[in-house]
Amino acid sequence: MSQHLLMIEDDARLAQMVAEYLGQSGFEVSVAGDGQSGLAQLQTQTAASPELVILDLMLPDMDGLEVCRRIRALSSASAQVPVLMLTAKGDPMDRIIGLEMGADDYLPKPFEPRELLARVRAVLRRRTDGGTPAAKQMRFGSLEIDRDARTVMVGPQSCDLTSYQFDLLVALAERAGRVLTRDQIMEAVRGRELDAFDRSIDVHMGRIRAAIEVDAKTPKRILTVRGVGYVFARQQD
């Protein structure tokens, strides 16, 4: 059964080209020409709900960042639909803001269709991969990570993470007490390699901390090792 994608893009020619290209690779692609119609499709889909949204940052009726925020509001904490954001410029701030709003990945325009396909597959793989065999649930004090349900709880409070952020947290928690470089973290979640100076991983870590830490400014669970990377603390609350 083909996987269903939703592309929210006002450039009809580009959308048709992408739909045809991804269709040749086994995907079923629905297209919405603006933010409102894209959100309407997400709200009305049932059995054919999209497994990933390709979202343009520049739309005629509303900002793509606002669309991303609303998509996150529509998705339950345990069933976050991944969002791959298309940015018209290669401006790093566009990428950072998009990731802060909940996008799982980004791709600057113009792009090669093969790269888009690779990004789509990588995001979907991160969503479905179970990682290395391990306990279905991990507990660290009041923090509980459920692999099967793909949920994170701090006490009775559910934490709102994207699918990619959940995988990043699991990768760190599996290696609690071990300092990981950014490259090692990216490799652990089978994502694309990032340039050493790309701040994307740091943006995601900031979002995870905001969700699971009592005080994100003075984290106790995910610690920064300056000049190296991050470590997930073994002992917590």
C-alpha positions in Angstrom: 0.0 0.0 0.0 1.4 3.4 -1.0 2.2 6.0 1.6 0.1 9.2 1.4 1.8 12.6 1.5 0.2 16.0 1.5 2.0 18.9 -0.3 0.9 22.4 0.6 2.4 24.5 -2.2 1.0 27.4 -4.3 3.4 26.8 -7.3 1.1 24.5 -9.3 3.9 23.6 -11.7 6.3 22.6 -9.0 3.6 20.7 -7.1 2.7 18.7 -10.2 6.3 17.9 -10.8 6.9 16.8 -7.3 3.7 14.7 -7.2 4.6 12.9 -10.4 8.2 12.3 -9.3 7.2 11.0 -5.8 4.4 9.0 -7.4 6.9 7.1 -9.5 8.6 6.2 -6.3 5.4 4.7 -4.8 3.9 7.6 -2.9 0.4 9.0 -3.3 0.6 12.8 -3.2 -2.3 15.1 -2.5 -1.8 18.8 -3.3 -3.2 21.9 -1.6 -2.6 25.3 -3.1 -2.8 27.3 0.1 -2.6 27.0 3.9 -6.4 26.9 4.5 -7.1 24.2 2.1 -4.1 22.2 3.3 -5.4 22.4 6.9 -8.9 21.5 5.8 -7.5 18.3 4.1 -5.7 17.4 7.3 -8.9 17.9 9.4 -11.1 15.9 7.0 -8.8 13.0 6.2 -9.7 9.6 7.8 -8.2 6.4 6.6 -6.1 8.3 4.0 -4.6 10.7 6.5 -1.2 11.8 5.2 1.9 10.3 6.8 4.0 13.4 6.0 3.3 17.0 5.0 5.6 18.9 2.6 5.0 22.5 3.5 6.1 25.6 1.6 7.1 28.5 3.8 5.7 31.2 1.4 1.9 30.7 0.9 -0.6 33.2 -0.6 -3.1 33.2 2.3 -1.0 32.7 5.5 2.6 32.2 6.6 3.9 28.6 6.3 5.1 28.9 9.9 1.6 29.6 11.1 0.4 26.6 9.0 3.0 24.5 10.8 1.9 25.7 14.2 -1.7 24.8 13.4 -0.7 21.3 12.1 1.0 20.7 15.4 -2.1 21.8 17.2 -4.2 19.4 15.1 -1.9 16.5 15.8 -2.1 14.6 19.1 1.1 14.3 21.1 1.3 10.5 20.3 0.5 11.0 16.5 2.5 13.9 15.3 2.4 14.0 11.5 6.0 14.8 10.3 6.5 18.2 8.5 9.1 18.8 5.9 9.3 22.5 5.2 10.4 24.1 1.9 12.1 27.4 2.3 12.5 29.8 -0.6 15.9 31.0 0.6 18.8 29.2 2.1 18.8 31.7 5.0 19.7 29.7 8.2 17.2 31.8 10.2 14.4 30.4 8.0 15.5 26.9 8.9 15.9 27.6 12.6 12.5 29.3 12.9 10.9 26.5 11.0 12.4 23.9 13.3 11.4 25.9 16.4 7.8 25.9 15.1 7.9 22.0 14.9 9.1 21.1 11.5 11.0 17.8 11.3 13.3 18.8 8.4 13.7 21.6 5.8 14.8 21.8 2.2 15.8 25.1 0.6 14.5 26.0 -2.9 15.5 25.3 -5.6 16.1 21.6 -4.9 16.8 18.4 -6.7 13.8 16.0 -6.7 16.1 13.2 -5.7 17.1 15.1 -2.6 13.5 15.7 -1.7 12.8 12.0 -2.1 15.7 11.1 0.1 14.6 13.6 2.8 11.0 12.2 2.7 12.2 8.7 3.1 14.5 9.6 5.9 11.8 11.4 7.9 9.4 8.5 7.4 12.1 6.0 8.3 12.8 7.9 11.6 9.1 7.8 12.3 8.7 4.0 11.8 12.1 2.6 12.9 12.0 1.0 16.3 15.7 1.5 16.8 17.8 -1.2 18.4 15.9 -3.8 20.5 15.5 -2.5 24.1 12.9 -2.0 26.8 9.7 -0.6 25.5 9.6 1.9 28.3 12.4 3.8 29.8 12.2 5.6 33.1 14.4 8.3 34.5 12.9 9.6 37.7 9.6 11.3 36.7 10.5 11.1 33.0 8.9 8.1 31.1 9.6 7.3 27.5 7.3 4.8 25.8 8.8 3.5 22.6 5.7 1.7 21.3 3.2 4.5 21.9 5.9 7.1 21.0 5.0 9.2 24.0 7.0 11.1 26.6 5.6 11.9 30.1 7.0 13.9 32.9 4.9 12.8 35.8 1.2 13.1 34.7 2.1 15.7 32.0 2.4 14.7 28.3 5.3 16.2 26.4 4.7 17.6 23.0 7.6 16.5 20.7 7.8 16.0 16.9 8.6 12.5 15.7 12.2 13.6 15.0 12.6 15.1 18.5 11.2 11.9 20.0 13.9 9.9 18.1 16.6 12.2 19.3 15.5 11.9 22.9 15.4 8.1 22.6 18.9 8.1 21.0 20.3 10.1 24.0 18.4 8.1 26.6 19.6 4.8 25.3 23.1 6.1 25.8 22.6 7.7 29.1 25.8 8.9 30.7 27.7 8.8 27.4 28.8 12.0 25.8 27.7 12.2 22.1 28.9 14.5 19.4 26.3 16.1 17.1 27.4 13.7 14.3 27.0 10.7 16.6 23.5 11.8 17.5 22.5 12.3 13.9 23.9 8.9 12.9 22.0 7.3 15.8 18.7 8.5 14.4 19.7 7.6 10.8 19.2 11.1 9.6 21.1 13.1 7.1 24.5 14.3 8.0 24.6 18.0 8.9 27.4 20.4 8.4 29.4 20.8 11.6 28.3 24.4 11.9 24.6 23.8 11.3 22.5 24.8 14.3 19.6 22.5 13.5 20.5 19.9 16.1 20.8 22.6 18.8 17.4 23.9 17.9 15.9 20.5 18.4 17.7 20.0 21.7 16.3 23.3 22.9 12.8 22.2 22.0 13.3 18.8 23.8 14.6 20.6 26.9 11.6 23.0 26.9 9.3 19.9 26.9 11.1 17.7 29.5 13.1 19.9 31.8 11.7 21.7 34.9 13.7 24.7 33.9 15.1 24.6 30.3 17.6 27.3 31.1 19.2 25.1 33.8 18.8 21.6 32.4 19.2 18.5 34.6 18.4 15.8 32.0 20.1 16.8 28.8 23.4 18.5 29.5 25.7 20.4 27.0 29.3 19.4 27.0 30.9 22.5 25.6 32.9 21.9 22.4 31.8 18.3 22.2 28.0 17.7 22.2 25.4 16.4 24.6 25.0 13.8 27.4 21.8 12.4 28.9 22.1 12.3 32.7 21.8 8.9 34.3 20.6 10.3 37.6 17.5 12.6 37.5 15.1 14.0 40.1 
